[in-house]
Amino acid sequence: MDITEEIEALYQKFASRATDRIEKLPQSGSSRTYFRIYDADKTYIATYNRNIPENETFIAFSNHFKQKKLP
């Protein structure tokens, strides 16, 4: 199973339905890969990276920014 199929499966588990489509976004600056998930009325961003310590740092920063109400 490739990463797009894994994102599709995860989204189906989250939303209880299939996506309309998934589009890979341009990569910049790190090994993270971003995808835009299209649904009937919304879009979501998914990210993928094999580097677990970098993922944990990314999540910690994201939580900190959210707590401080920063973008």
Contact map, one row per residue, 1 for C-alpha under 8 A:
11101100000000000000000000000000000000000000000000000000000000000000000
11111100000000000000000000000000000000000000000000000000000000000000000
11111110000000000000000000000000000000000000000100000000000000000000000
01111111000000000000010000000000000000000000000000000000000000000000000
11111111100000000000000000000000000000000000000000000000000000000000000
11111111110000000000000000000000000000000000000000000000000000000000000
00111111111000000000000000000000000000000000010000000000000000000000000
00011111111100000110010000000000000000000000000000000000000000000000000
00001111111110000000000000000000000000000000000000000000000000000000000
00000111111111000000000000000000000000000000000000000000000000000000000
00000011111111111110000000000000000000000000000000000000000000000000000
00000001111111111110000000000000000000000000000000000000000000000000000
00000000111111111000000000000000000000000000000000000000000000000000000
00000000011111110000000000000000000000000000000000000000000000000000000
00000000001111111100000000000000000000000000000000000000000000000000000
00000000001111111100000000000000000000000000000000000000000000000000000
00000000001110111110000000000000000000000000000000000000000000000000000
00000001001100111111000000000000000000100000000000000000000000000000000
00000001001100001111110000000000000011110000000000000000000000000000000
00000000000000000111110000000000000011110000000000000000000000000000000
00000000000000000011111000000000000011100000000000000000000000000000000
00010001000000000011111100000000001111000000000000000000000000000000000
00000000000000000000111110000000001110000000000000000000000000000000000
00000000000000000000011111000000111100000000000000000000000000000000000
00000000000000000000001111100000111100000000000000000000000000000000000
00000000000000000000000111110000110000000000000000000000000000000000000
00000000000000000000000011111111110000000000000000000000000000000000000
00000000000000000000000001111100000000000000000000000000000000000000000
00000000000000000000000000111110000000000000000000000000000000000000000
00000000000000000000000000111111000000000000000000000000000000000000000
00000000000000000000000000101111100000000000000010000000000000000000000
00000000000000000000000000100111110000000000001110000000000000000000000
00000000000000000000000111100011111000000000001110000000000000000000000
00000000000000000000000111100001111100000000111100000000000000000000000
00000000000000000000011110000000111110000000111000000000000000000000000
00000000000000000000011110000000011111000011110000000000000000000000000
00000000000000000011111000000000001111100011110000000000000000000000000
00000000000000000011110000000000000111111111000000000000000000000000000
00000000000000000111100000000000000011111110000000000000000000000000000
00000000000000000011000000000000000001111100000000000000000000000000000
00000000000000000000000000000000000001111110000000000000000000000000000
00000000000000000000000000000000000001111111000000000000000000000000000
00000000000000000000000000000000000111101111100000000000000000000000000
00000000000000000000000000000000000111000111110000000000000000000000000
00000000000000000000000000000000011110000011111000000000000000000000000
00000010000000000000000000000000011110000001111100000000000000000000000
00000000000000000000000000000001111000000000111110000000000000000000000
00100000000000000000000000000001110000000000011111000000000000000000000
00000000000000000000000000000011100000000000001111110010000000000000000
00000000000000000000000000000000000000000000000111110000000000000000000
00000000000000000000000000000000000000000000000011111110000000000000000
00000000000000000000000000000000000000000000000011111111000000000000000
00000000000000000000000000000000000000000000000000111111100000000000000
00000000000000000000000000000000000000000000000000111111110000000000000
00000000000000000000000000000000000000000000000010111111111000000000000
00000000000000000000000000000000000000000000000000011111111100000000000
00000000000000000000000000000000000000000000000000001111111110000000000
00000000000000000000000000000000000000000000000000000111111111000000000
00000000000000000000000000000000000000000000000000000011111111100000000
00000000000000000000000000000000000000000000000000000001111111110000000
00000000000000000000000000000000000000000000000000000000111111111000000
00000000000000000000000000000000000000000000000000000000011111111100000
00000000000000000000000000000000000000000000000000000000001111111110000
00000000000000000000000000000000000000000000000000000000000111111111000
00000000000000000000000000000000000000000000000000000000000011111111111
00000000000000000000000000000000000000000000000000000000000001111111111
00000000000000000000000000000000000000000000000000000000000000111111110
00000000000000000000000000000000000000000000000000000000000000011111110
00000000000000000000000000000000000000000000000000000000000000001111111
00000000000000000000000000000000000000000000000000000000000000001111111
00000000000000000000000000000000000000000000000000000000000000001100111
